[in-house]
Amino acid sequence: MLRILITGMSGTGKTTALEKLGERGHRVVDTDSGMWSHWIQLPDGSNDWI
């Protein structure tokens, strides 16, 4: 089984690519959701999505 990881900066089309692959019958998992990731507060007070 071939597995492909799609990464990139915000707004580069990762979600769109996953949607298109899903439409073509591929199994996709979008980890940019509350099921897989969450916000944390860093020591400097800023937030990060991990």
Buried (B, 14 or more C-beta within 10 A) or exposed (E): EEEEEEEEEEEEEBEEBBEEBEEEEEEBEBEEEEEEEEEEEEEEEEEEEE
